[in-house]
């Protein structure tokens, strides 16, 4: 059985960086580079023309950066997956990117083998990798903003039930499905069903995005209301 092919658009304002990413992808037949863009505005244009399956998007570019490009592309082409590329795990930028719909992020200084494995896990919806990323993002965000630093957005239109909110809180603290099931005294299959319903309701793809939702909607505190 042949591996799936992802048609990839690489976006970075440094030619050498684009070449390095292309070289890493070249060793894996799952990825096929269909184009390159030098900034966010060209990325928006080419995403419409080329319709890639995946965009590897640098965050810091000018005049249009990767965050704004991600926002525009996801609003126009929500089916396109976007993974952010960055040299540092700046929590504010990563949080914004995931709020805008990015599937996750990769650090440019990761080992190439680890880089490809991580990318596959993101695209194949590996829940363990998504959980690790969500946990990492949440911990960094809390360390920067403080325990009371969460912003609460659109809580009046929150579509989740109380049980679903409880599960979202657990996800945002880094708990996996098994631990959530044990803490809430329900089966792991029930947790999986709740997770599917939650992601469907919110139009999200994975735990990384769900953690961003939890932080922005005030559902990430350890305290639980009765």
N, C-alpha and C positions, 0 to 999 in steps of 0.2 A: 504494500500500500504506500503510495507516494505521500510525502509530507505536504501539508498545505503551503501555498505560496502567498506571502504577504507582499503586495505592491507598495513600495516604500518611497516616501518623499522625505529627503533630508533637508533640514532648514538650519543654517548656521552662517553667520556673517564672516567666518574665517575659512578660506578655501582649504587650508591644511586640515582643519577640523572636519570639514565635510569629507575630505579624502580619507581621513583616519576612520571615520564611521563607516564609509563605504567599504574599506578594507576589512573591517571586522565583520561586516555582514556578508562579504563575498565568500567566506568559508562555510556558510550555512545556506543550503539550498532552499530553505524555507523563505528566504528574503530575496526580493528582486527590486533593485533600486530603479525607479522610473523617472526620477527627476531630482533636482537640487534647487534650493532657493537661498538667497543671500540675506533676506530679512523678512519680517512678518508680512509686509504688504505683498511681496511676491509669493509668499506661502499661501495667502488667502486666494490670490489669483490662480495659482497652479493647482490648488486643492479642488477648485471648480473645474478646471480644464482636464486634469489628469485623473481625478477621483481615486486617489490612493486608498488602500486599506489601512495604512498606518503612516503617521507623520512623526518623525523624530525631530523634536523642536527645541532648539536652544532657547534659553530664557532671555539672556541679555543681548539684545541687538538694537540697532537704531536705523532709521527713525521709528519703525514700528517693532516693538519687542515681542517676544514669544508669548507673553501673557495676553496681550491685546489680540494677537493673531489667533491664539487658541479660542478666545471668547468669540471672535467673528466666525471662525471656521465651524465651531460646534453649533453656533446658531444657524448657520447656512447648511451644514452637512453633518448632522448629529451622528450619522453612522460611521464617520471616519474616526478611527482611534488615534489618540495623540499621546505620546510619551515624551515628557520633558527631559532635556539633557542639560546638565548643569555641572559646574566645577565645585560647587559648595551646596550643602543642604540648608540653604537659607529658608527658614521655616515660613516666613511671611510669603515669599514668592511661591513656594511649593503649595502652600495652603490655598493661595489665590488661584493657581493653575488648576488644582483639583476641583475647586469650587466652580471654575469655568468649564469643567467637564473632562480634563485630562485623566487618562487611565492610571497614571503613575509617573514615576521619574527614575532616571538613571544618572548616576554620577560618572562623569567622564573619566575619572581616574581609577575606576574599577578595573580589575583584571579582565582581559577580553573574554576568557571562558566564562567567568562569573557574569559578565555583562550580558552575554548571549543567553545564558541560562535564566537570568533574571528577566530578560525581555520575553523569552518564551513563556515563563511562568505568568507574567502579566497578561500576555495575549491569550494564553490558554486558561485564564481564570483560575490559576492555582491559589486556592483559598489560604494556604499557609503563607505564601509569599505576600499576598494582599494583607493578611493579618499582621505580619511582621512590619510591613510598611506603614499600616494604619497605626500600629502601636508606636512605632518610631516617631511618626509625625505628631501624634497626640502628645507624647512625652516632651518633645522639643517645644511644641506650642505652649504647653502648660508651663515649662521652665522659663520661657520668654515672657509670657503674658501674665503669669501668676494665677493662682487658683481662682481669682475672681475676674479674670480677664476675658472670659467668653462673651461673645456678642450674641444676642438673641435676635434672629431675623425671622419674620413671617410666621411667628408662632401661632398667630390667630388662624392661620389657614393650614396648620399642620394636619395632614391626612391620617396620621398614625393613631392606632389604638393605644391604650395604656400599656398593654402587654408588648406591643411592638416598640413603644418608646423604651420600655425596660430593656429589651434586647439590644436596641441601639446604644443605650448607655453602656451595656456590657461590652459590646463591640468596641466602643470608643476607649475603653480602658485596656484593650488588648486581649480580652478573653476569646478563646476559640469556641467552636460549637459545643464541644464536649464539656468544657468548663461551664459554659452558659447553661447547658442542660442540667448539670449537677447543681448549680446555684439556684436555678429556678424550679428544680425538681420536676422536670419534664423530659421527654425523650429527645435524643439528638436529632431524630428525624423530624420531630415537631419544630425544633429550632431551625433546621434547614428549610422547612416549609415557610416558617415565619420570615426567614431571611429572604427567600425568593419573593414573597409577597411585599416585603418592605422595599426591596430594590425595584420591583415592578412599579409600586405606587409612586416612588420618588423619581423614577426614570434614571436610576444609577446603575453602574456596572459592577462595582466591587466594594470591598470593605474600606479601601483607601478613600473613595469618594464618600462612603457612608460616614466615616469618621469626620471628614470635613463638614458634612451636613450636621452631624451631632454637635460639633464645636460651634458652628454658626447659629444653631437653633437652641443653644443652652441645654443640650441633652448630654453633655460630657462630664458633668459633675458626678462624683461618687455618691453624693447624697441622693436618696430616692424619696419621692413623695408617695404617700399612701393613697 
